Every structure is written in structure tokens, then in C-alpha cells.
């Protein structure tokens, strides 16, 4: 059996390389907190979102991840409301956010406004970690130009207005270009290192070689790996090709044979990878906090992961290419 990832136990709190921060092995992902039914399949009321954050604050989760653009800032507002109800940010909790464009505007000035908006919503005077969010959907030359988004974020760090700066995105080919700039402290990948997709491998190794902290998000692929039966048939918020659906079904059968479910295996696949300082899990129900921590601690045999490894779909960046469907 692999050593369980016991919340609060040895190794649960970890240094985040590239920064002075210490984070918990599991982070509360704020994507669904603000209610994004088009992506996550359900509405989340303000009360439920706030209660979910409060449940996390009363658990061994000491790391919260959000973004300026999640639900038009509603994720940050709900986190801020929960922090206010708790009497302020606990000393051992890290809240990270991301800068986002406003429409097509991803200028340096927009980055500065994004940071100020996040500070106000969260009720935090200082943001310890701020990521450049999904830059792959914008022109590289524009974001990296003098006075552009990347330079603005670097200047915010150098002035002390924010702490560390990170790079958060999906498309590995584009994210690699930003990583090569050598200015970021942390890399956050999503949907690209899971039971079903390994396309971020070279990117993760490069970040580690640079001494950067690495965070893994969307380990359930948007939901397909969260359900032992039923659930979505998309991966990374787009329709999954047939070979991926078949692989997921085969993995479910193997998990059942080992007395577990695919969601527990998907979480622990990331947790057992020593490259990741934290695994970010989107949670939008208070009860899911305890359930996630229980899944993190469940003992699973190494043989399970050996079998799952034989079922990974063909090695290609299928998520970043057009699907043949």
C-alpha cells in the first residue's frame, strides 16, 4: 500500500519552491465556487459557495486558489466574505489568485487593475501569489512586449505590491514559450497531468529544473474522472474522443477491482507525484471538503497505479489538438 496522504500528518504542509510560502498538499480550487454552470454543470448559490470556503478554513486545507475572472469576480467575493466571517485570513492559510483580461484587454494596465480588483474582493492588502492566467488565448508578442502584461506582473512583484508570480495555463506548447522567459516563480498546469493526459510532462520537468514551484489543477479533467459511474463525457471542457472515453471506462473497472473509485485514484495520482507542491481540487459543496480529504488519505495499492498506467490513451497532446469526433 502507498502511504496515505493523511491531512495534517507528516508531509501534508509543503514548501512551495520559488517562493517563501508553505501550502497544504490539497488546495481548495475556487473555479466552481462562484457558479459557472456552463463548465461545471450546476449553479452554486452565494450561501453555498461561502459555506464551502468556511468548511475548508475549518479543515486541514490551508491553500485556496482562485482567479479574478472566475464568474466575473464572484469566486473572489465569496472567498472574501468567508474570510471576513472568519475574522480575517488565518495566519497559516495562503490565498492565490490570477490576473485576467477584461474582454480583449490584456494590457499591462489591465493587469494592474486586475490585482487591485482582487485585493478589494478578497479583503487582502497583500496577495502572496498571483498568476498570469491562460495567456495562450492571447498574442504572445502583445503580452510580452515592453509595458505589457508580463512586464507589469514582474514590476508588481519587484515593487512588493504582490509576492510571487506564477504562470497558469493549459496549452503546453504556448505555456512553454512563457516559461522560457525565465521570469515566473511558479507553474500551474490544468488538465494536462491526470490519469488520462500526460502532455505536461516536459513542461513540469523544465519548471522543476528552473527551481520553480509546480501546482496541478483539474485532476478530474472537468468531471470525467470524478465519477465511478455516470458523469460528463467531456474532458478539459470539450468532448472527449472515443479512445479517452474507453480508457476512462477501463480505469473505472480496474479501480472497482481494487475496491476503490476512479475519483480517489485520480486525486492520489497527483498527490503521490513529488513534483507537485499542491493539488488544486475544485469544490463547491461544504460536504465535499471532508470527502476530498478522506479520498486523499485512503490507502491504495501500488499495483492499482501500475495497472492504470497501462490504460493511458496514446501519448499525444490530444487535448490541444482538434478531436476526431
Secondary structure, 3 states (H helix, E strand, C coil): CCCCCCCCCCCCEEECCCCCCEEECEEEECCHHHCCHHHHCCCCCHHHHHHHHHHHHCCCCCEEECCCCHHHHHHHHHHHHHHHHCCCCCCCCEEEEEECCECCECEHHHHHHHHHHHHHHHCCCCEEEEEEECHHHCCHHHHCCCCEHHHHHHHHHHHCCEEEEEEEECCHHHHHHHHCCCCCCEEEEECCCCCCCCCCHHHHHHHHHCCCEEEEECCCCCCCCCCCCCCCCEECCEECCHHHHHHHHHHHHHHHHCCCCHHHHHHHHHHCCCCCCEEEEECCCHHHHHHHHHHHHCCCCHHHHHHHHCCCCCCCCHHHCCCCC
